[in-house]
Amino acid sequence: MQAVGRLLGGSGMLVGTTVTSFLIGYLVHPVTKEATQSTRFEHPVFDPQKVARGEQILKYGAPDRGPELRYYANHVLSYDQAKKTPLWVAEHITKDHLNGSASRKDSKFRRDPSIPDFYSSYNSDYVGSGYSRGHMAPAGDNKYSQLAMNETFYLSNILPQDINNNMVFWNRVEIYCRGLTEKFTDVYIISGPLVIPQQDKDGNKYVKYQVIGNSNVAVPTHLFKIIAAENATQGQQVAVGAFVIPNEPISSDRQLIEFQVNLEDVEKFSGFTFLKKLNRTEAKNLCDVDGCKLIPTDELELLTVGKKLAGAKSTNALNKVWNDMNEKGLKPDQYLQDVFNKRKKELQEKEEKGTK
């Protein structure tokens, strides 16, 4: 593990990052004048003559990769029609977005109707692939609206994610983001895939990634998540954190801060400039402000138990979930006990009516 202290984007915001060995050599590099200036590009001067000539060159139209931005009820994304995955997905959450009656049970993974068939992925691409359908904008961030939750199940918001990573570490990161709404009035999140070069035995670096299904859906080597949390009541003070996480199983004892990198590093590998309207010199390091502590895995397991209890379809299934929990040595709190008793009563009444 290597501690790194660098200026974020060369703008004066000091970020003390900790980068695990899988990124050393790729994300850790000195800030040079050239690198600093590269993040501060200027748009070319408008030249009417060049534009006129360009229109002649593009007589039959410019190559088109689809709309740059696609808007949904509570997320915005840019879609990669070649890789059949999002390039990035942005969302904004507050306490209000996390409360409501919207349920995953009423949502289904399906093709995004705004994506042409030719450029879309399909559920069949994931079947038997060994990868899960990983949300970039999580369903759990949209309890306030069934429509908003349903739209997170569009495959335009999904990418092939390691099953264990999706269920455990990435899930813990998403829970952490939701927890930030207890400390900050507004939390802005951008998530997406990365394909990071790896050095081969011959000493050369290569970009390699698997594809799945008939649609050749690209499997990213890593995922990124950028978080900007602010308190409107405290003069718009913003805390920012950028993280790069390998798309593979991650040990339960790992913490989010171990995967913190500089925002500039995510920009370098993604090709996007993020948070352009943010004054980086005034932003704080999220992990300095908050600690970036993830929920312990035993608590995560209890949360999973609660979801399984609430979704149990029969008393036998309900009792199995409860017994499995006890066999693992997990200790339920009063909330879980109440969920179990409530669901048991509902199922017993339903089963009694079915026998009459």
Contacts in CASP RR format, 6 or more apart in sequence:
PFRMAT RR
TARGET T0000
AUTHOR 0000-0000-0000
METHOD contacts of the structure
MODEL  1
MQAVGRLLGGSGMLVGTTVTSFLIGYLVHPVTKEATQSTRFEHPVFDPQK
VARGEQILKYGAPDRGPELRYYANHVLSYDQAKKTPLWVAEHITKDHLNG
SASRKDSKFRRDPSIPDFYSSYNSDYVGSGYSRGHMAPAGDNKYSQLAMN
ETFYLSNILPQDINNNMVFWNRVEIYCRGLTEKFTDVYIISGPLVIPQQD
KDGNKYVKYQVIGNSNVAVPTHLFKIIAAENATQGQQVAVGAFVIPNEPI
SSDRQLIEFQVNLEDVEKFSGFTFLKKLNRTEAKNLCDVDGCKLIPTDEL
ELLTVGKKLAGAKSTNALNKVWNDMNEKGLKPDQYLQDVFNKRKKELQEK
EEKGTK
1 18 0 8 1.000
1 19 0 8 1.000
1 20 0 8 1.000
1 21 0 8 1.000
1 258 0 8 1.000
2 18 0 8 1.000
2 19 0 8 1.000
2 21 0 8 1.000
2 24 0 8 1.000
2 28 0 8 1.000
3 16 0 8 1.000
3 17 0 8 1.000
3 18 0 8 1.000
4 16 0 8 1.000
4 17 0 8 1.000
4 18 0 8 1.000
4 19 0 8 1.000
4 28 0 8 1.000
4 262 0 8 1.000
5 14 0 8 1.000
5 15 0 8 1.000
5 16 0 8 1.000
5 17 0 8 1.000
6 14 0 8 1.000
6 15 0 8 1.000
6 16 0 8 1.000
6 17 0 8 1.000
6 31 0 8 1.000
6 262 0 8 1.000
7 13 0 8 1.000
7 14 0 8 1.000
7 15 0 8 1.000
7 31 0 8 1.000
7 36 0 8 1.000
8 14 0 8 1.000
8 15 0 8 1.000
8 240 0 8 1.000
8 262 0 8 1.000
8 263 0 8 1.000
8 264 0 8 1.000
8 280 0 8 1.000
8 283 0 8 1.000
9 31 0 8 1.000
9 36 0 8 1.000
9 39 0 8 1.000
9 262 0 8 1.000
9 263 0 8 1.000
9 264 0 8 1.000
9 267 0 8 1.000
9 280 0 8 1.000
10 31 0 8 1.000
10 35 0 8 1.000
10 36 0 8 1.000
10 39 0 8 1.000
10 264 0 8 1.000
10 280 0 8 1.000
11 39 0 8 1.000
11 280 0 8 1.000
11 281 0 8 1.000
12 280 0 8 1.000
12 281 0 8 1.000
13 240 0 8 1.000
13 280 0 8 1.000
13 281 0 8 1.000
13 282 0 8 1.000
13 283 0 8 1.000
13 285 0 8 1.000
14 285 0 8 1.000
15 241 0 8 1.000
15 260 0 8 1.000
15 262 0 8 1.000
15 263 0 8 1.000
15 285 0 8 1.000
16 260 0 8 1.000
16 285 0 8 1.000
16 287 0 8 1.000
16 288 0 8 1.000
17 260 0 8 1.000
17 261 0 8 1.000
17 262 0 8 1.000
18 257 0 8 1.000
18 258 0 8 1.000
18 260 0 8 1.000
19 27 0 8 1.000
19 28 0 8 1.000
19 258 0 8 1.000
19 259 0 8 1.000
19 260 0 8 1.000
19 261 0 8 1.000
20 258 0 8 1.000
20 259 0 8 1.000
22 246 0 8 1.000
23 196 0 8 1.000
23 244 0 8 1.000
23 261 0 8 1.000
26 196 0 8 1.000
26 197 0 8 1.000
26 269 0 8 1.000
27 244 0 8 1.000
27 261 0 8 1.000
27 262 0 8 1.000
27 265 0 8 1.000
27 269 0 8 1.000
29 35 0 8 1.000
35 264 0 8 1.000
39 264 0 8 1.000
39 267 0 8 1.000
39 273 0 8 1.000
41 273 0 8 1.000
65 81 0 8 1.000
65 82 0 8 1.000
66 79 0 8 1.000
66 81 0 8 1.000
67 79 0 8 1.000
68 78 0 8 1.000
69 76 0 8 1.000
69 77 0 8 1.000
69 78 0 8 1.000
70 76 0 8 1.000
70 77 0 8 1.000
70 78 0 8 1.000
70 79 0 8 1.000
70 112 0 8 1.000
70 114 0 8 1.000
70 156 0 8 1.000
72 148 0 8 1.000
72 151 0 8 1.000
72 152 0 8 1.000
72 154 0 8 1.000
72 157 0 8 1.000
73 142 0 8 1.000
73 145 0 8 1.000
73 147 0 8 1.000
73 148 0 8 1.000
73 151 0 8 1.000
74 91 0 8 1.000
74 92 0 8 1.000
74 93 0 8 1.000
74 97 0 8 1.000
74 137 0 8 1.000
74 141 0 8 1.000
74 142 0 8 1.000
74 145 0 8 1.000
74 148 0 8 1.000
74 151 0 8 1.000
75 89 0 8 1.000
75 90 0 8 1.000
75 91 0 8 1.000
75 137 0 8 1.000
75 148 0 8 1.000
75 151 0 8 1.000
75 152 0 8 1.000
75 157 0 8 1.000
76 89 0 8 1.000
76 90 0 8 1.000
76 91 0 8 1.000
77 86 0 8 1.000
77 87 0 8 1.000
77 88 0 8 1.000
77 89 0 8 1.000
77 90 0 8 1.000
77 136 0 8 1.000
77 137 0 8 1.000
77 156 0 8 1.000
77 157 0 8 1.000
78 86 0 8 1.000
78 87 0 8 1.000
78 88 0 8 1.000
79 85 0 8 1.000
79 86 0 8 1.000
79 87 0 8 1.000
79 112 0 8 1.000
79 115 0 8 1.000
79 119 0 8 1.000
79 156 0 8 1.000
80 86 0 8 1.000
80 87 0 8 1.000
80 218 0 8 1.000
81 115 0 8 1.000
81 116 0 8 1.000
81 119 0 8 1.000
82 119 0 8 1.000
82 218 0 8 1.000
83 193 0 8 1.000
83 217 0 8 1.000
83 218 0 8 1.000
84 119 0 8 1.000
84 120 0 8 1.000
84 121 0 8 1.000
84 125 0 8 1.000
84 215 0 8 1.000
84 216 0 8 1.000
84 217 0 8 1.000
84 218 0 8 1.000
85 121 0 8 1.000
85 158 0 8 1.000
85 159 0 8 1.000
85 160 0 8 1.000
85 193 0 8 1.000
85 217 0 8 1.000
85 218 0 8 1.000
85 220 0 8 1.000
86 136 0 8 1.000
86 156 0 8 1.000
86 157 0 8 1.000
86 158 0 8 1.000
86 159 0 8 1.000
86 192 0 8 1.000
86 193 0 8 1.000
87 192 0 8 1.000
87 193 0 8 1.000
87 270 0 8 1.000
87 272 0 8 1.000
88 136 0 8 1.000
88 190 0 8 1.000
88 191 0 8 1.000
88 192 0 8 1.000
88 270 0 8 1.000
88 272 0 8 1.000
89 136 0 8 1.000
89 137 0 8 1.000
89 157 0 8 1.000
89 190 0 8 1.000
89 191 0 8 1.000
89 192 0 8 1.000
90 137 0 8 1.000
90 188 0 8 1.000
90 189 0 8 1.000
90 190 0 8 1.000
91 137 0 8 1.000
91 141 0 8 1.000
91 188 0 8 1.000
91 189 0 8 1.000
91 190 0 8 1.000
92 186 0 8 1.000
92 187 0 8 1.000
92 188 0 8 1.000
92 189 0 8 1.000
93 141 0 8 1.000
93 177 0 8 1.000
93 178 0 8 1.000
93 181 0 8 1.000
93 186 0 8 1.000
93 187 0 8 1.000
93 189 0 8 1.000
94 181 0 8 1.000
94 185 0 8 1.000
94 186 0 8 1.000
94 187 0 8 1.000
95 181 0 8 1.000
95 182 0 8 1.000
96 144 0 8 1.000
97 141 0 8 1.000
97 142 0 8 1.000
97 143 0 8 1.000
97 144 0 8 1.000
97 148 0 8 1.000
97 181 0 8 1.000
98 140 0 8 1.000
98 141 0 8 1.000
98 143 0 8 1.000
98 144 0 8 1.000
98 178 0 8 1.000
98 181 0 8 1.000
99 143 0 8 1.000
99 144 0 8 1.000
100 143 0 8 1.000
100 144 0 8 1.000
101 143 0 8 1.000
101 146 0 8 1.000
102 142 0 8 1.000
102 143 0 8 1.000
102 144 0 8 1.000
102 145 0 8 1.000
102 146 0 8 1.000
102 148 0 8 1.000
102 149 0 8 1.000
103 146 0 8 1.000
103 149 0 8 1.000
104 139 0 8 1.000
104 140 0 8 1.000
104 149 0 8 1.000
105 311 0 8 1.000
106 146 0 8 1.000
106 149 0 8 1.000
106 150 0 8 1.000
107 139 0 8 1.000
107 146 0 8 1.000
107 149 0 8 1.000
107 150 0 8 1.000
107 152 0 8 1.000
107 153 0 8 1.000
108 150 0 8 1.000
108 153 0 8 1.000
109 123 0 8 1.000
109 133 0 8 1.000
109 153 0 8 1.000
109 155 0 8 1.000
109 158 0 8 1.000
110 123 0 8 1.000
110 153 0 8 1.000
110 154 0 8 1.000
110 155 0 8 1.000
111 117 0 8 1.000
111 120 0 8 1.000
111 121 0 8 1.000
111 122 0 8 1.000
111 154 0 8 1.000
111 155 0 8 1.000
112 120 0 8 1.000
112 154 0 8 1.000
112 155 0 8 1.000
112 156 0 8 1.000
112 157 0 8 1.000
114 156 0 8 1.000
115 155 0 8 1.000
115 156 0 8 1.000
120 155 0 8 1.000
120 156 0 8 1.000
120 215 0 8 1.000
121 155 0 8 1.000
121 158 0 8 1.000
121 215 0 8 1.000
121 217 0 8 1.000
122 155 0 8 1.000
122 214 0 8 1.000
122 215 0 8 1.000
123 133 0 8 1.000
123 155 0 8 1.000
124 213 0 8 1.000
124 214 0 8 1.000
125 212 0 8 1.000
125 213 0 8 1.000
125 214 0 8 1.000
125 215 0 8 1.000
125 217 0 8 1.000
126 132 0 8 1.000
126 133 0 8 1.000
126 160 0 8 1.000
126 212 0 8 1.000
126 213 0 8 1.000
126 217 0 8 1.000
129 160 0 8 1.000
129 212 0 8 1.000
129 213 0 8 1.000
130 163 0 8 1.000
130 212 0 8 1.000
131 160 0 8 1.000
131 161 0 8 1.000
131 162 0 8 1.000
131 163 0 8 1.000
131 212 0 8 1.000
131 219 0 8 1.000
132 160 0 8 1.000
132 161 0 8 1.000
132 162 0 8 1.000
132 163 0 8 1.000
132 166 0 8 1.000
132 167 0 8 1.000
133 155 0 8 1.000
133 158 0 8 1.000
133 160 0 8 1.000
133 161 0 8 1.000
134 158 0 8 1.000
134 159 0 8 1.000
134 160 0 8 1.000
134 161 0 8 1.000
134 166 0 8 1.000
134 170 0 8 1.000
135 152 0 8 1.000
135 153 0 8 1.000
135 157 0 8 1.000
135 158 0 8 1.000
136 157 0 8 1.000
136 158 0 8 1.000
136 159 0 8 1.000
136 191 0 8 1.000
136 192 0 8 1.000
137 152 0 8 1.000
137 157 0 8 1.000
137 189 0 8 1.000
137 191 0 8 1.000
138 152 0 8 1.000
138 174 0 8 1.000
139 149 0 8 1.000
139 152 0 8 1.000
139 153 0 8 1.000
140 149 0 8 1.000
140 152 0 8 1.000
140 174 0 8 1.000
140 178 0 8 1.000
141 152 0 8 1.000
141 174 0 8 1.000
141 177 0 8 1.000
141 178 0 8 1.000
142 148 0 8 1.000
142 149 0 8 1.000
142 152 0 8 1.000
143 149 0 8 1.000
151 157 0 8 1.000
159 192 0 8 1.000
159 193 0 8 1.000
159 217 0 8 1.000
159 218 0 8 1.000
159 219 0 8 1.000
159 220 0 8 1.000
159 223 0 8 1.000
160 210 0 8 1.000
160 212 0 8 1.000
160 217 0 8 1.000
160 218 0 8 1.000
160 219 0 8 1.000
160 220 0 8 1.000
161 170 0 8 1.000
161 223 0 8 1.000
161 247 0 8 1.000
162 247 0 8 1.000
162 248 0 8 1.000
162 249 0 8 1.000
164 249 0 8 1.000
164 250 0 8 1.000
165 245 0 8 1.000
165 246 0 8 1.000
165 247 0 8 1.000
165 248 0 8 1.000
165 249 0 8 1.000
165 250 0 8 1.000
168 249 0 8 1.000
168 250 0 8 1.000
168 252 0 8 1.000
168 297 0 8 1.000
168 300 0 8 1.000
169 245 0 8 1.000
169 249 0 8 1.000
169 250 0 8 1.000
169 254 0 8 1.000
169 294 0 8 1.000
170 223 0 8 1.000
170 245 0 8 1.000
171 300 0 8 1.000
172 256 0 8 1.000
172 294 0 8 1.000
172 295 0 8 1.000
172 297 0 8 1.000
172 300 0 8 1.000
173 225 0 8 1.000
173 243 0 8 1.000
173 245 0 8 1.000
173 256 0 8 1.000
173 294 0 8 1.000
175 294 0 8 1.000
175 295 0 8 1.000
175 300 0 8 1.000
175 303 0 8 1.000
176 256 0 8 1.000
176 292 0 8 1.000
176 293 0 8 1.000
176 294 0 8 1.000
176 295 0 8 1.000
177 187 0 8 1.000
177 189 0 8 1.000
177 225 0 8 1.000
177 227 0 8 1.000
180 187 0 8 1.000
180 227 0 8 1.000
180 229 0 8 1.000
180 290 0 8 1.000
181 187 0 8 1.000
183 229 0 8 1.000
183 231 0 8 1.000
183 290 0 8 1.000
184 229 0 8 1.000
184 230 0 8 1.000
184 231 0 8 1.000
184 239 0 8 1.000
185 230 0 8 1.000
185 231 0 8 1.000
185 232 0 8 1.000
185 233 0 8 1.000
186 229 0 8 1.000
186 230 0 8 1.000
186 231 0 8 1.000
186 232 0 8 1.000
187 227 0 8 1.000
187 228 0 8 1.000
187 229 0 8 1.000
188 227 0 8 1.000
188 228 0 8 1.000
188 229 0 8 1.000
188 230 0 8 1.000
189 225 0 8 1.000
189 226 0 8 1.000
189 227 0 8 1.000
189 228 0 8 1.000
190 224 0 8 1.000
190 225 0 8 1.000
190 226 0 8 1.000
190 274 0 8 1.000
191 223 0 8 1.000
191 224 0 8 1.000
191 225 0 8 1.000
191 226 0 8 1.000
192 220 0 8 1.000
192 223 0 8 1.000
192 224 0 8 1.000
192 225 0 8 1.000
192 270 0 8 1.000
193 218 0 8 1.000
193 220 0 8 1.000
193 222 0 8 1.000
193 223 0 8 1.000
193 224 0 8 1.000
193 247 0 8 1.000
194 220 0 8 1.000
194 221 0 8 1.000
194 222 0 8 1.000
194 223 0 8 1.000
194 224 0 8 1.000
194 244 0 8 1.000
194 266 0 8 1.000
194 269 0 8 1.000
194 270 0 8 1.000
195 207 0 8 1.000
195 209 0 8 1.000
195 218 0 8 1.000
195 220 0 8 1.000
195 221 0 8 1.000
195 222 0 8 1.000
195 269 0 8 1.000
196 207 0 8 1.000
196 221 0 8 1.000
196 222 0 8 1.000
196 244 0 8 1.000
196 269 0 8 1.000
197 205 0 8 1.000
197 206 0 8 1.000
197 207 0 8 1.000
198 205 0 8 1.000
198 206 0 8 1.000
198 208 0 8 1.000
198 221 0 8 1.000
199 205 0 8 1.000
200 206 0 8 1.000
208 221 0 8 1.000
209 218 0 8 1.000
209 219 0 8 1.000
209 220 0 8 1.000
209 221 0 8 1.000
210 218 0 8 1.000
210 219 0 8 1.000
211 217 0 8 1.000
211 218 0 8 1.000
211 219 0 8 1.000
212 219 0 8 1.000
219 247 0 8 1.000
220 247 0 8 1.000
221 246 0 8 1.000
221 247 0 8 1.000
222 244 0 8 1.000
222 245 0 8 1.000
222 246 0 8 1.000
222 247 0 8 1.000
223 244 0 8 1.000
223 245 0 8 1.000
223 247 0 8 1.000
224 242 0 8 1.000
224 243 0 8 1.000
224 244 0 8 1.000
224 245 0 8 1.000
224 266 0 8 1.000
224 270 0 8 1.000
225 242 0 8 1.000
225 243 0 8 1.000
225 245 0 8 1.000
226 240 0 8 1.000
226 241 0 8 1.000
226 242 0 8 1.000
226 243 0 8 1.000
226 263 0 8 1.000
226 266 0 8 1.000
226 274 0 8 1.000
226 275 0 8 1.000
227 240 0 8 1.000
227 241 0 8 1.000
227 242 0 8 1.000
227 243 0 8 1.000
227 286 0 8 1.000
228 238 0 8 1.000
228 239 0 8 1.000
228 240 0 8 1.000
228 241 0 8 1.000
228 275 0 8 1.000
228 278 0 8 1.000
228 283 0 8 1.000
229 238 0 8 1.000
229 239 0 8 1.000
229 240 0 8 1.000
229 286 0 8 1.000
229 290 0 8 1.000
230 236 0 8 1.000
230 237 0 8 1.000
230 238 0 8 1.000
230 239 0 8 1.000
231 237 0 8 1.000
237 284 0 8 1.000
238 278 0 8 1.000
238 282 0 8 1.000
238 283 0 8 1.000
238 284 0 8 1.000
239 283 0 8 1.000
239 284 0 8 1.000
239 285 0 8 1.000
239 286 0 8 1.000
239 288 0 8 1.000
239 289 0 8 1.000
239 290 0 8 1.000
240 263 0 8 1.000
240 275 0 8 1.000
240 278 0 8 1.000
240 280 0 8 1.000
240 283 0 8 1.000
240 284 0 8 1.000
240 285 0 8 1.000
240 286 0 8 1.000
241 260 0 8 1.000
241 263 0 8 1.000
241 285 0 8 1.000
241 286 0 8 1.000
241 287 0 8 1.000
241 292 0 8 1.000
242 260 0 8 1.000
242 261 0 8 1.000
242 262 0 8 1.000
242 263 0 8 1.000
242 265 0 8 1.000
242 266 0 8 1.000
242 274 0 8 1.000
243 256 0 8 1.000
243 259 0 8 1.000
243 260 0 8 1.000
243 261 0 8 1.000
244 259 0 8 1.000
244 261 0 8 1.000
244 265 0 8 1.000
244 266 0 8 1.000
244 269 0 8 1.000
245 259 0 8 1.000
252 297 0 8 1.000
255 292 0 8 1.000
255 293 0 8 1.000
255 294 0 8 1.000
256 287 0 8 1.000
256 292 0 8 1.000
256 293 0 8 1.000
256 294 0 8 1.000
257 287 0 8 1.000
257 291 0 8 1.000
257 292 0 8 1.000
260 287 0 8 1.000
260 292 0 8 1.000
263 274 0 8 1.000
263 275 0 8 1.000
263 280 0 8 1.000
266 274 0 8 1.000
267 273 0 8 1.000
267 274 0 8 1.000
286 292 0 8 1.000
295 303 0 8 1.000
298 330 0 8 1.000
301 325 0 8 1.000
301 328 0 8 1.000
301 330 0 8 1.000
302 325 0 8 1.000
302 330 0 8 1.000
302 332 0 8 1.000
302 333 0 8 1.000
302 336 0 8 1.000
305 321 0 8 1.000
305 325 0 8 1.000
305 330 0 8 1.000
305 332 0 8 1.000
305 336 0 8 1.000
306 336 0 8 1.000
306 339 0 8 1.000
308 321 0 8 1.000
309 318 0 8 1.000
309 321 0 8 1.000
309 322 0 8 1.000
309 336 0 8 1.000
309 339 0 8 1.000
309 340 0 8 1.000
309 343 0 8 1.000
310 339 0 8 1.000
310 343 0 8 1.000
311 343 0 8 1.000
312 318 0 8 1.000
312 321 0 8 1.000
312 343 0 8 1.000
312 347 0 8 1.000
313 347 0 8 1.000
314 347 0 8 1.000
314 351 0 8 1.000
315 344 0 8 1.000
315 347 0 8 1.000
315 348 0 8 1.000
315 351 0 8 1.000
318 340 0 8 1.000
318 343 0 8 1.000
318 344 0 8 1.000
318 347 0 8 1.000
322 340 0 8 1.000
325 332 0 8 1.000
332 340 0 8 1.000
END
